[in-house]
Amino acid sequence: MKILSKAIKLLSVVAIFGALNAAAFSEGKDYAVLEKPLNVGENTLVKVFSYACQYCYKFDKSVTPKIVKELEDMKFMPFHLGTKGSYGETASSVLAALLTKDQMNGVDIFSDNSSFKKAKMAYYKAVHEKGEQWMSKDGRRDKAAFIKTGLDAAGVSLSEYEAILNMPRTQALLLLWNEGYNAAKIFGVPAFVVNGKYVINAAAVTSIKDLEKLIRELQSK
C-alpha cells in the first residue's frame, strides 16, 4: 500500500509539473496573435527591429545570432521598422538594398562579409555609442550623410546602392517590411514573430533558452 501510495503521489507531482510546464507561456503576457498575419508563411522567424532601438542593438550583438543558430530549421527574416527614428525610412531603404545584395551573392547575413550586417552595425554604433545625429552645419537633417555611413561600412558605392534599391525584389522587400509595424506596435521592438502569426513579448523572456522554448511552442501551433 505504501508503494502504491508513493506511486500515486509521484504521478500526481508529474501531472502537476506537466500542467504547469504546459501553461508556462500565455497569450497576452508572453505573446500575442496578429489579427493580420505577416505574408511570410510557415517555419519562419521574423525579427522586427530599428537602428534607433538600443534593445535591438543589444539583441543583435548577443541574442539574435545565438537563437537563429538553435533554430536552423526555420527561415530567419529581418524586418527593419521604417516608422522609428529620424531616418527610419532611409535606413529601411539602405538595409533592404544591402540585404538584396547579400541574397544575390549568397552571403549569410550573420557573416562578417555581409553588407547588410556591416551597415546595420555601423548605424547601431553611430547612434548608441557615439550619439550621432547626422545633422548638417545649418542644423538640418543630413540624409546623404546618413546613407553614406551605411554604404561606407558596407563598401558599396552610391550608384550601386541606387541600382539595387530600384530593383523590383528590393521594392517588394520594402513593402513586406511595412507589415512589420502591426507586430511592433503590440510589444515594441525588437519583435520576434513566429510563422507570421505570433508576436513574442521580448521583455517577458528571461533567457535565450526560454526564448527558444517559446518559439518552438508557437512554431508547433
N, C-alpha and C positions, 0 to 999 in steps of 0.2 A: 504493500500500500504506500509506504514511504517513497519507494522508487517511482511508482505511478504518480504520486503527488508532485514529486520533483519534476517529472517529465511534463506534467500539465503546466506547472509554473514556468518551466523553461520555454514551452511552446507559447505561453501567454506573453512572455517577455519578447520573444522573437516576433510575434504578431504585432505587438505594440510598437516595437522598434521599426518594423517594416512599414506600419501605418504612418509613423512619424516621418520616416525617411521619404515615403511617397508624397507626403504633404510638405516637404521641406521648401518647395518653391510654390509660390501662389501668384495667381493673376492679380494685377493691381499693385502688388508690392514688389515682386521680382521681375515681372514682365507685363506687357500689355499686348493686346491683339489689335492689329491695324484694321480699321474699317475698310480701307482700300489698300490691298497688298501691293508691294513693290513688284514691278514687272521683271522678276529675276528667276523664278522657277524654284524647283526643289533642290535640296542639298547645297544651299548657298548660305554663306555668311557675309553679310554686308556690314561694313563699318562706316557710319556717317561721322565725318569729322570736320573740323575747321582749323585753318592755320592760326586763327586768333584764339583758339581754346587751349589754355595751359594744360588741362587734364588730357586733352587729345595728344599733346606733346608727350606727356608722361607715359601714357598708354603706348604710344608708338615707339618709345625708347625701350620699354621693358616688357609690356604685356602682350601687345598685338603679335609680334613675331613668334612668341612662345605659344600662344593659343592657336595660331594658324598651323604651326608645326605639329601640334597634337591632333589637329583636325584635317589631316591630309586628304581625307575622302570628300571633303566639302570644298566647293569653289569659293575662294575669297574675293570679294569685290569692294574696293574702297570707293566711297561716295563723298566728294567734297561738298560742304554746305555753303552755297553761294550767298546766303542771306545774312551771314555773320561776318563781322569785321569790315573795316573801311574799304578793303579791297577784295571783298568776298567773291564777287562775280569775276573779277580779273584773275584771282587765284584759281578759280574753277577752270577758267579758260587755259591757263598755263599748265595746270596739273593734268587736265584732260588730254591736252595735246601731247604731253610727255608720257602719259600712260599709254596713249595710242602708239607712240614711237617705240616704247618698250615692247608692246604686244607685237608690233610688226617685226621687231628684231628678235623676238623670242627671249627677251630678258626678264627674269623673275624680278618682281617689284621689291623683294626683300634683299636682293643682291646689291652689293656696293657699286655695281655697274649700272644700276637702274637710274635713268634720267628722272623719273618720277620721284624716287626716293631722295635723290640729291637735292632737287628743288624743294620738296616738301620739308626736309630737314633744315635747309637754308632759311626758309621762311619761319619755321618754328624758332630757330636760334636767334634770328634777327629780332623777332618780336619779344620772345620770352626771356632772352638772355641779355640782349643789347638795348631793348626798348626802342627799336627802330620804328619810325612812323612814315617814312618816305614822303617828306614834305619838301616843297621847293623853297627857294630863298624868299619868295613873296608870301609864304605861309599857305600855299595851296597843296592839295594832294598831288603827288607826282606819280601818276600811273606808269609812265615809262620807266621810272627808276625801280618801281616795284617789279615790273616784268623782267627788267634787266637782272635783278637779284636772283630770280629763279633760273633764268636762262644761263647766266654766267656759271652758276653752281652746276648746272647740268651739261655745260659745254655745248650749248645749242645756240645757233645764230638766230637773229630776229626773223630773217627771211625763211629759214627752215621752220621755225615755230609757226609763223603765219600760214605757211603752206599746209602744215599738218592740221592746224586749227580749222582750216576751211574744208578739210576732208569730211565727207558725209558720215563716216564712222565716228569721228570726233564730235561732230554736231549731235549725232544720235546719243552719244555718251553723255553729253551735257544735258540733253532733255531727260535722260534717265536719272541723272543726278538730282534734277529738280524734284523728283519724287521723294527724295530723302528728307525734305522739310517736314512732311507729315509724320515721319518717325522721330525726328529730332525734337519736335515741339512737345512731345509727351514727357520725356525724362531729361531732355537736353542732350548735349554731346559730351563725350563720344557715345554714339548709339549703335549697339550691335543688333542686327536684325537677322533672324533665322528664317530661312525659306521664304523671305519676303513678307512674312506674316507676323512674327513675334518680335517685339521690341524689348530688349533687356534693359533693366534699370541698373546701369553700371555702378551707381552709388550704393546699391544694396548687395553687391558682390564683394566678398571679403578676401578671396584668393583666386589664383589662376585655376586651381583645381575645381573650385566651386563654379567658376565661370564655364569651364569645360563641361562639368556635370549638367549645368542648366542648359547649355547649348545642345547637348546630346538629348536631354529630355524633350526639348522643344523640336528638335530635328525629327524625333520619332512620332510626333503628334500627327 
